[in-house]
């Protein structure tokens, strides 16, 4: 299971809107465990040199810097997000061929600049296939505080 805060989903959606009709990509930071918990989505740069409407490539050096930064903040690099312009939030063959088994992959379907479904996936090394992860959307931290204050009254 993976938990994503609404503000992290908002970052992914706004990034996908801006990048449309190309794919956007970025990083999922938070805490590994059961469940995995995404605290922050951080924009990355799609360095694909061709067919950017159907491909993303993460800069390995950027990934290293993000991983280092996450660790200094007491978090982990949990995975990668990317968008699928005018396609479902289902991993492509290209996604499968570039997947790493220890990361979660969050895909946002965006159709005509309108964010649609968000889905989480993990790559199963033994079957060489993606398996859909159960995803729970969490309120932002400020929303959670407001709800706690309201219930205390």
Number of C-alpha atoms within 10 A of each C-alpha: 15 21 20 24 18 19 18 20 21 13 15 27 23 16 20 26 20 12 18 21 19 20 26 33 27 26 25 28 28 22 19 16 10 9 13 18 24 26 22 20 24 17 19 20 14 19 15 15 9 9 10 18 17 19 21 25 19 18 13 10 9 14 17 12 11 20 18 15 15 19 14 10 10 11 19 22 24 23 23 24 23 28 32 28 27 19 15 18 21 19 23 14 10 11 18 14 10 10 21 16 15 12 16 26 26 29 23 27 23 24 17 11 17 14 20 18 12 19 19 26 23 20 23 15 12 7 8 12 17 21 14 17 17 12 18 15 15 18 15 15 13 10 11 12 11 10 12 11 9 9 7 6 5
